[in-house]
């Protein structure tokens, strides 16, 4: 699964940003289709409701990616952990 990063991110009908927008997804998980992936910036995904389409790779974040945890300590934000992978 990949997290859709942002509000109202378009799910395109084809691997072309000028193609019809099937739906818009905000901060939800989509399933990345099995490769091989087409050249270009749009990747094939399946939306939570099962709709298949293409989404710009800059708007997808792997759940197995690097993450950092931060919290306020004495009124100052501090990084408390950095996680790599799952």
N, CA, C and O atoms as CSV, one atom per row, in Angstrom:
chain,resi,resn,atom,element,x,y,z
A,1,UNK,N,N,0.836,-1.187,0.000
A,1,UNK,CA,C,0.000,0.000,0.000
A,1,UNK,C,C,0.877,1.246,0.000
A,1,UNK,O,O,2.009,1.229,0.483
A,2,UNK,N,N,0.342,2.301,-0.539
A,2,UNK,CA,C,0.989,3.610,-0.541
A,2,UNK,C,C,-0.003,4.634,-0.013
A,2,UNK,O,O,-1.202,4.546,-0.278
A,3,UNK,N,N,0.501,5.595,0.727
A,3,UNK,CA,C,-0.326,6.686,1.233
A,3,UNK,C,C,-0.400,7.778,0.178
A,3,UNK,O,O,0.622,8.198,-0.364
A,4,UNK,N,N,-1.611,8.235,-0.109
A,4,UNK,CA,C,-1.789,9.380,-1.000
A,4,UNK,C,C,-1.524,10.621,-0.159
A,4,UNK,O,O,-2.228,10.885,0.815
A,5,UNK,N,N,-0.508,11.375,-0.543
A,5,UNK,CA,C,-0.083,12.538,0.223
A,5,UNK,C,C,-0.747,13.780,-0.354
A,5,UNK,O,O,-0.325,14.295,-1.390
A,6,UNK,N,N,-1.783,14.258,0.320
A,6,UNK,CA,C,-2.430,15.488,-0.100
A,6,UNK,C,C,-3.942,15.369,-0.169
A,6,UNK,O,O,-4.521,14.300,0.020
A,7,UNK,N,N,-4.548,16.496,-0.443
A,7,UNK,CA,C,-5.998,16.617,-0.565
A,7,UNK,C,C,-6.404,16.594,-2.036
A,7,UNK,O,O,-5.755,17.224,-2.871
A,8,UNK,N,N,-7.465,15.875,-2.351
A,8,UNK,CA,C,-8.060,15.866,-3.694
A,8,UNK,C,C,-7.058,15.535,-4.799
A,8,UNK,O,O,-7.043,16.178,-5.849
A,9,UNK,N,N,-6.227,14.532,-4.552
A,9,UNK,CA,C,-5.236,14.107,-5.545
A,9,UNK,C,C,-5.969,13.335,-6.650
A,9,UNK,O,O,-6.698,12.389,-6.351
A,10,UNK,N,N,-5.791,13.719,-7.913
A,10,UNK,CA,C,-6.542,13.071,-8.994
A,10,UNK,C,C,-6.075,11.654,-9.306
A,10,UNK,O,O,-4.879,11.363,-9.348
A,11,UNK,N,N,-7.051,10.789,-9.521
A,11,UNK,CA,C,-6.825,9.433,-10.019
A,11,UNK,C,C,-7.241,9.466,-11.490
A,11,UNK,O,O,-8.427,9.555,-11.809
A,12,UNK,N,N,-6.250,9.394,-12.377
A,12,UNK,CA,C,-6.513,9.532,-13.810
A,12,UNK,C,C,-6.917,8.191,-14.436
A,12,UNK,O,O,-6.514,7.126,-13.969
A,13,UNK,N,N,-7.713,8.269,-15.492
A,13,UNK,CA,C,-8.186,7.080,-16.204
A,13,UNK,C,C,-7.076,6.419,-17.010
A,13,UNK,O,O,-7.122,5.212,-17.249
A,14,UNK,N,N,-6.078,7.194,-17.431
A,14,UNK,CA,C,-4.974,6.670,-18.241
A,14,UNK,C,C,-3.663,7.259,-17.724
A,14,UNK,O,O,-3.672,8.161,-16.887
A,15,UNK,N,N,-2.552,6.753,-18.217
A,15,UNK,CA,C,-1.236,7.220,-17.791
A,15,UNK,C,C,-0.879,8.531,-18.489
A,15,UNK,O,O,0.193,8.672,-19.077
A,16,UNK,N,N,-1.803,9.481,-18.410
A,16,UNK,CA,C,-1.647,10.786,-19.044
A,16,UNK,C,C,-2.362,11.806,-18.159
A,16,UNK,O,O,-3.546,11.649,-17.862
A,17,UNK,N,N,-1.651,12.845,-17.740
A,17,UNK,CA,C,-2.252,13.829,-16.833
A,17,UNK,C,C,-3.400,14.607,-17.481
A,17,UNK,O,O,-4.149,15.291,-16.783
A,18,UNK,N,N,-3.545,14.512,-18.790
A,18,UNK,CA,C,-4.652,15.175,-19.474
A,18,UNK,C,C,-5.874,14.265,-19.593
A,18,UNK,O,O,-6.922,14.686,-20.082
A,19,UNK,N,N,-5.736,13.021,-19.146
A,19,UNK,CA,C,-6.865,12.078,-19.227
A,19,UNK,C,C,-7.910,12.420,-18.171
A,19,UNK,O,O,-7.660,13.207,-17.258
A,20,UNK,N,N,-9.071,11.820,-18.315
A,20,UNK,CA,C,-10.184,12.067,-17.385
A,20,UNK,C,C,-9.788,11.709,-15.955
A,20,UNK,O,O,-9.008,10.786,-15.717
A,21,UNK,N,N,-10.340,12.458,-15.021
A,21,UNK,CA,C,-10.117,12.179,-13.603
A,21,UNK,C,C,-11.268,11.296,-13.119
A,21,UNK,O,O,-12.424,11.720,-13.101
A,22,UNK,N,N,-10.940,10.067,-12.730
A,22,UNK,CA,C,-11.946,9.107,-12.264
A,22,UNK,C,C,-12.501,9.500,-10.901
A,22,UNK,O,O,-13.702,9.396,-10.653
A,23,UNK,N,N,-11.617,9.949,-10.028
A,23,UNK,CA,C,-12.002,10.399,-8.692
A,23,UNK,C,C,-10.829,11.141,-8.085
A,23,UNK,O,O,-9.730,11.155,-8.641
A,24,UNK,N,N,-11.073,11.761,-6.936
A,24,UNK,CA,C,-10.022,12.451,-6.198
A,24,UNK,C,C,-9.908,11.796,-4.829
A,24,UNK,O,O,-10.912,11.472,-4.195
A,25,UNK,N,N,-8.680,11.607,-4.386
A,25,UNK,CA,C,-8.428,10.885,-3.140
A,25,UNK,C,C,-7.615,11.776,-2.216
A,25,UNK,O,O,-6.661,12.426,-2.645
A,26,UNK,N,N,-7.998,11.802,-0.941
A,26,UNK,CA,C,-7.308,12.606,0.064
A,26,UNK,C,C,-6.816,11.723,1.200
A,26,UNK,O,O,-7.609,11.042,1.851
A,27,UNK,N,N,-5.530,11.735,1.435
A,27,UNK,CA,C,-4.926,11.077,2.592
A,27,UNK,C,C,-5.496,9.695,2.851
A,27,UNK,O,O,-5.951,9.408,3.959
A,28,UNK,N,N,-5.476,8.841,1.846
A,28,UNK,CA,C,-5.969,7.475,1.977
A,28,UNK,C,C,-4.930,6.535,1.385
A,28,UNK,O,O,-3.953,6.977,0.781
A,29,UNK,N,N,-5.145,5.252,1.559
A,29,UNK,CA,C,-4.211,4.259,1.030
A,29,UNK,C,C,-4.693,3.740,-0.316
A,29,UNK,O,O,-5.883,3.489,-0.510
A,30,UNK,N,N,-3.749,3.582,-1.246
A,30,UNK,CA,C,-4.020,2.957,-2.535
A,30,UNK,C,C,-3.032,1.811,-2.694
A,30,UNK,O,O,-1.965,1.795,-2.082
A,31,UNK,N,N,-3.417,0.850,-3.537
A,31,UNK,CA,C,-2.543,-0.288,-3.797
A,31,UNK,C,C,-1.823,-0.045,-5.114
A,31,UNK,O,O,-2.450,0.207,-6.142
A,32,UNK,N,N,-0.512,-0.124,-5.069
A,32,UNK,CA,C,0.282,0.037,-6.274
A,32,UNK,C,C,0.197,-1.257,-7.070
A,32,UNK,O,O,0.408,-2.341,-6.525
A,33,UNK,N,N,-0.115,-1.144,-8.366
A,33,UNK,CA,C,-0.233,-2.333,-9.216
A,33,UNK,C,C,1.132,-2.993,-9.367
A,33,UNK,O,O,2.167,-2.336,-9.257
A,34,UNK,N,N,1.120,-4.290,-9.618
A,34,UNK,CA,C,2.374,-4.992,-9.854
A,34,UNK,C,C,3.028,-4.445,-11.115
A,34,UNK,O,O,2.340,-4.084,-12.070
A,35,UNK,N,N,4.379,-4.383,-11.119
A,35,UNK,CA,C,5.147,-3.872,-12.254
A,35,UNK,C,C,4.992,-4.778,-13.455
A,35,UNK,O,O,4.337,-5.812,-13.326
A,36,UNK,N,N,5.538,-4.471,-14.592
A,36,UNK,CA,C,6.418,-3.328,-14.808
A,36,UNK,C,C,5.629,-2.023,-14.915
A,36,UNK,O,O,4.477,-2.008,-15.347
A,37,UNK,N,N,6.274,-0.940,-14.513
A,37,UNK,CA,C,5.612,0.362,-14.532
A,37,UNK,C,C,5.910,1.088,-15.836
A,37,UNK,O,O,7.004,0.980,-16.390
A,38,UNK,N,N,4.919,1.825,-16.312
A,38,UNK,CA,C,5.142,2.582,-17.541
A,38,UNK,C,C,6.138,3.706,-17.288
A,38,UNK,O,O,6.293,4.172,-16.159
A,39,UNK,N,N,6.808,4.134,-18.351
A,39,UNK,CA,C,7.696,5.281,-18.220
A,39,UNK,C,C,6.838,6.506,-17.966
A,39,UNK,O,O,5.695,6.573,-18.416
A,40,UNK,N,N,7.375,7.452,-17.262
A,40,UNK,CA,C,6.634,8.669,-16.966
A,40,UNK,C,C,6.359,8.789,-15.480
A,40,UNK,O,O,6.838,7.993,-14.673
A,41,UNK,N,N,5.591,9.784,-15.144
A,41,UNK,CA,C,5.370,10.125,-13.743
A,41,UNK,C,C,4.107,9.529,-13.140
A,41,UNK,O,O,3.913,9.619,-11.928
A,42,UNK,N,N,3.239,8.922,-13.950
A,42,UNK,CA,C,2.002,8.355,-13.420
A,42,UNK,C,C,2.141,6.850,-13.243
A,42,UNK,O,O,2.574,6.140,-14.152
A,43,UNK,N,N,1.769,6.378,-12.062
A,43,UNK,CA,C,1.871,4.952,-11.749
A,43,UNK,C,C,0.484,4.327,-11.624
A,43,UNK,O,O,-0.448,4.993,-11.173
A,44,UNK,N,N,0.331,3.065,-12.012
A,44,UNK,CA,C,-0.961,2.397,-11.902
A,44,UNK,C,C,-1.269,2.031,-10.447
A,44,UNK,O,O,-0.447,1.427,-9.758
A,45,UNK,N,N,-2.469,2.407,-9.995
A,45,UNK,CA,C,-2.887,2.117,-8.621
A,45,UNK,C,C,-4.340,1.659,-8.612
A,45,UNK,O,O,-5.079,1.841,-9.579
A,46,UNK,N,N,-4.723,1.060,-7.490
A,46,UNK,CA,C,-6.122,0.708,-7.244
A,46,UNK,C,C,-6.581,1.481,-6.022
A,46,UNK,O,O,-5.967,1.407,-4.958
A,47,UNK,N,N,-7.670,2.225,-6.185
A,47,UNK,CA,C,-8.230,3.046,-5.106
A,47,UNK,C,C,-8.912,2.156,-4.058
A,47,UNK,O,O,-9.161,0.979,-4.316
A,48,UNK,N,N,-9.212,2.710,-2.889
A,48,UNK,CA,C,-9.862,1.922,-1.840
A,48,UNK,C,C,-11.180,1.272,-2.273
A,48,UNK,O,O,-11.540,0.209,-1.766
A,49,UNK,N,N,-11.901,1.902,-3.206
A,49,UNK,CA,C,-13.185,1.331,-3.662
A,49,UNK,C,C,-13.008,0.356,-4.826
A,49,UNK,O,O,-13.996,-0.147,-5.361
A,50,UNK,N,N,-11.750,0.078,-5.229
A,50,UNK,CA,C,-11.487,-0.865,-6.315
A,50,UNK,C,C,-11.286,-0.232,-7.677
A,50,UNK,O,O,-10.942,-0.928,-8.633
A,51,UNK,N,N,-11.496,1.086,-7.788
A,51,UNK,CA,C,-11.289,1.775,-9.058
A,51,UNK,C,C,-9.812,1.752,-9.415
A,51,UNK,O,O,-8.957,2.063,-8.586
A,52,UNK,N,N,-9.520,1.381,-10.657
A,52,UNK,CA,C,-8.143,1.360,-11.133
A,52,UNK,C,C,-7.870,2.636,-11.918
A,52,UNK,O,O,-8.735,3.135,-12.639
A,53,UNK,N,N,-6.671,3.151,-11.771
A,53,UNK,CA,C,-6.294,4.363,-12.472
A,53,UNK,C,C,-4.817,4.647,-12.291
A,53,UNK,O,O,-4.038,3.766,-11.926
A,54,UNK,N,N,-4.448,5.881,-12.549
A,54,UNK,CA,C,-3.048,6.293,-12.498
A,54,UNK,C,C,-2.909,7.543,-11.639
A,54,UNK,O,O,-3.735,8.454,-11.700
A,55,UNK,N,N,-1.841,7.568,-10.832
A,55,UNK,CA,C,-1.616,8.677,-9.937
A,55,UNK,C,C,-0.156,9.110,-10.042
A,55,UNK,O,O,0.736,8.286,-10.244
A,56,UNK,N,N,0.071,10.408,-9.903
A,56,UNK,CA,C,1.424,10.941,-10.000
A,56,UNK,C,C,2.273,10.399,-8.860
A,56,UNK,O,O,1.862,10.424,-7.700
A,57,UNK,N,N,3.475,9.902,-9.205
A,57,UNK,CA,C,4.327,9.255,-8.210
A,57,UNK,C,C,4.776,10.197,-7.097
A,57,UNK,O,O,5.118,9.733,-6.009
A,58,UNK,N,N,4.783,11.500,-7.339
A,58,UNK,CA,C,5.173,12.448,-6.294
A,58,UNK,C,C,4.121,12.551,-5.192
A,58,UNK,O,O,4.400,13.085,-4.119
A,59,UNK,N,N,2.907,12.041,-5.449
A,59,UNK,CA,C,1.825,12.106,-4.463
A,59,UNK,C,C,1.639,10.787,-3.719
A,59,UNK,O,O,0.672,10.631,-2.973
A,60,UNK,N,N,2.555,9.835,-3.915
A,60,UNK,CA,C,2.476,8.524,-3.262
A,60,UNK,C,C,3.666,8.337,-2.335
A,60,UNK,O,O,4.802,8.662,-2.683
A,61,UNK,N,N,3.393,7.817,-1.168
A,61,UNK,CA,C,4.453,7.562,-0.180
A,61,UNK,C,C,4.317,6.134,0.321
A,61,UNK,O,O,3.272,5.742,0.839
A,62,UNK,N,N,5.380,5.366,0.163
A,62,UNK,CA,C,5.376,3.979,0.622
A,62,UNK,C,C,5.276,3.909,2.138
A,62,UNK,O,O,5.876,4.721,2.842
A,63,UNK,N,N,4.525,2.949,2.634
A,63,UNK,CA,C,4.427,2.750,4.079
A,63,UNK,C,C,5.719,2.165,4.638
A,63,UNK,O,O,5.924,2.157,5.852
A,64,UNK,N,N,6.585,1.678,3.763
A,64,UNK,CA,C,7.856,1.094,4.195
A,64,UNK,C,C,9.014,2.079,4.044
A,64,UNK,O,O,10.177,1.679,4.100
A,65,UNK,N,N,8.713,3.337,3.857
A,65,UNK,CA,C,9.717,4.364,3.646
A,65,UNK,C,C,10.287,4.841,4.988
A,65,UNK,O,O,9.845,4.404,6.051
A,66,UNK,N,N,11.255,5.726,4.922
A,66,UNK,CA,C,11.786,6.336,6.137
A,66,UNK,C,C,10.713,7.177,6.818
A,66,UNK,O,O,9.887,7.805,6.155
A,67,UNK,N,N,10.737,7.182,8.135
A,67,UNK,CA,C,9.801,7.997,8.909
A,67,UNK,C,C,10.555,8.603,10.078
A,67,UNK,O,O,11.529,8.029,10.564
A,68,UNK,N,N,10.106,9.751,10.523
A,68,UNK,CA,C,10.684,10.292,11.735
A,68,UNK,C,C,9.572,10.608,12.708
A,68,UNK,O,O,8.458,10.956,12.317
A,69,UNK,N,N,9.890,10.482,13.967
A,69,UNK,CA,C,8.947,10.800,15.035
A,69,UNK,C,C,9.476,12.029,15.755
A,69,UNK,O,O,10.671,12.130,16.033
A,70,UNK,N,N,8.588,12.953,16.051
A,70,UNK,CA,C,8.976,14.172,16.752
A,70,UNK,C,C,7.944,14.480,17.817
A,70,UNK,O,O,6.784,14.080,17.721
A,71,UNK,N,N,8.379,15.185,18.815
A,71,UNK,CA,C,7.474,15.580,19.880
A,71,UNK,C,C,7.988,16.830,20.569
A,71,UNK,O,O,9.166,17.174,20.476
A,72,UNK,N,N,7.083,17.498,21.259
A,72,UNK,CA,C,7.461,18.702,21.996
A,72,UNK,C,C,8.064,18.302,23.337
A,72,UNK,O,O,7.492,17.502,24.077
A,73,UNK,N,N,9.202,18.859,23.630
A,73,UNK,CA,C,9.850,18.634,24.911
A,73,UNK,C,C,10.242,19.992,25.471
A,73,UNK,O,O,11.088,20.688,24.909
A,74,UNK,N,N,9.630,20.355,26.562
A,74,UNK,CA,C,9.854,21.650,27.204
A,74,UNK,C,C,9.634,22.789,26.204
A,74,UNK,O,O,10.427,23.727,26.122
A,75,UNK,N,N,8.542,22.685,25.450
A,75,UNK,CA,C,8.149,23.735,24.512
A,75,UNK,C,C,8.917,23.776,23.207
A,75,UNK,O,O,8.695,24.685,22.408
A,76,UNK,N,N,9.812,22.829,22.956
A,76,UNK,CA,C,10.613,22.808,21.733
A,76,UNK,C,C,10.386,21.478,21.020
A,76,UNK,O,O,10.372,20.420,21.648
A,77,UNK,N,N,10.205,21.547,19.684
A,77,UNK,CA,C,10.055,20.317,18.905
A,77,UNK,C,C,11.411,19.639,18.768
A,77,UNK,O,O,12.409,20.286,18.447
A,78,UNK,N,N,11.441,18.321,19.014
A,78,UNK,CA,C,12.678,17.548,18.882
A,78,UNK,C,C,12.380,16.228,18.182
A,78,UNK,O,O,11.333,15.618,18.402
A,79,UNK,N,N,13.313,15.796,17.335
A,79,UNK,CA,C,13.210,14.476,16.710
A,79,UNK,C,C,13.536,13.445,17.783
A,79,UNK,O,O,14.577,13.516,18.436
A,80,UNK,N,N,12.627,12.484,17.954
A,80,UNK,CA,C,12.835,11.462,18.979
A,80,UNK,C,C,13.235,10.114,18.392
A,80,UNK,O,O,13.782,9.271,19.104
A,81,UNK,N,N,12.973,9.897,17.105
A,81,UNK,CA,C,13.358,8.623,16.478
A,81,UNK,C,C,13.323,8.773,14.969
A,81,UNK,O,O,12.539,9.552,14.425
A,82,UNK,N,N,14.189,8.013,14.296
A,82,UNK,CA,C,14.172,7.896,12.837
A,82,UNK,C,C,14.061,6.402,12.536
A,82,UNK,O,O,14.859,5.594,13.011
A,83,UNK,N,N,13.044,6.056,11.730
A,83,UNK,CA,C,12.790,4.656,11.393
A,83,UNK,C,C,13.042,4.431,9.909
A,83,UNK,O,O,12.675,5.258,9.074
A,84,UNK,N,N,13.669,3.313,9.591
A,84,UNK,CA,C,13.926,2.967,8.191
A,84,UNK,C,C,13.202,1.669,7.884
A,84,UNK,O,O,13.402,0.664,8.567
A,85,UNK,N,N,12.358,1.685,6.856
A,85,UNK,CA,C,11.635,0.476,6.464
A,85,UNK,C,C,10.536,0.122,7.434
A,85,UNK,O,O,10.031,0.982,8.155
A,86,UNK,N,N,10.160,-1.162,7.453
A,86,UNK,CA,C,9.073,-1.573,8.317
A,86,UNK,C,C,9.644,-2.130,9.588
A,86,UNK,O,O,8.894,-2.543,10.472
